């Protein structure tokens, strides 16, 4: 195992190269992605092999957000370097519909400015922030150029990008958020007033109540699809944490994208994420989306249910804790057939603490799981809780087994389907140490003892006949 030391953005980061492979030179992302028919817990590309997605995302990776006006530009190239250092291959590319973000709604005390937005600020007249009003019939090419540039740059680094189209949390929970939305009557020159019921919240813009507003939103989505359709690493997310009454509107937008792309050279997966507050995971599973991100119901925080292939599940800490999670959660998610994502404070400019070391175990373990996902024949592997006493097991019975031991020590693995011996490899996600043990014999359940004591551990078993 080699250690690589890098200096980036004022912090020292140690990158570990495992299994004889460098994590700094991933090839370009391939696609477009589609649900893997052989194992619909994952996406695939033209290769037919399952593609596991995992990585950090942060709020200002598309729209510049900071407590300054104008906010300083986000250093996207440095962010990609940082993601590669952890061996991540997925991000959500965040939009932000409001021009202001008061973080008192996040238990902090900053007033952020957010720019750019998809529509041009032409005036005449000024919006509530003192800048020219939006023209909702005229696009801001700076926004769309930025989306394309950042998705393309990510593709070159082997990183898949879900382009977020709308953002529903802000107008619900950021104090005075609606007042800074482009669809507020005081902020555009088109006579659009998204507050259809006059309650001062404007939540109706994320419903189908106004055909005029829906038409403007569809025009924007079509423009964005035109901008990135030819890129391989694209996914779409309808909206971050929109309110439950948005269901019909989100389903409509999913169908709109799928129909719009039918006439395009490439078709990309569309996702629907947890509706906050009060949404149900059943709504996500019943949607026409290709992928979903659930809320905590059903155990997605502490004991994730095994994915059954109804949807590709991107298990995102954003919808489980906000900023939260732990190393064990990453491995539990991975071995239950889920794709774990981390809502990362990153540089701390928007929320949280700059490069907070307490989140390092999550960041590192996501990269480690991706390394294992690329080593095994993931297309053939499914969650098999019944094969390991720890209950966290991803297996192609008779061929390969990945087992997680949350409390270390020992585990019993059912090797009845194995003819002959299996190689035994242990990995410690706390110390990045890998150890090869004596082979085990198949044909029955076998008790295996971790060399790492009570530390949590990962066990990789491979039938000797498997090349």
Buried (B, 14 or more C-beta within 10 A) or exposed (E): EEEEEBEBBEEEBEBBBBBEEEBBEBEBBBBBBBBBEEBBBBBBBEEEBBBBBBBBBBBBBBBBBBBEBEBEEBEBEEBBBBBBBBBBBBBBBBBBBBBBBBBBBBEEEBBBBBBBBBBBBBEEEEBBBEBBBBBBBEBBEEBBEBBBEBBBBBBEBBBBBBBBBBBBBBBBBBEBBBBBBBBBEEBBBBEBBBBBEEEEBBBBBBBBBBEEBBEBBBBBBBBBBEBBBEBBBBBBBBBBBBBEBBBEBBBBBBEBBBEBBEEEEBBBBBBBBBBBEEBBBEBBBBBBBBBBBBBBEEEBBEEBBBBEBEBBBBBBBBBBBBBBBBBBBBBBBBBBBBBBBBBBBBBEBBBBEEBEEEBBBBBBBBBBBBBBBBBBBBBBBBBBBEBBBBBBBBBBBBBBBBBBBBEBBEBBBBBEBBEEBBBBBBBBBBEBBBEEBEBBEBEEEBEBEBEBEEBBBBBBBBBEEBE
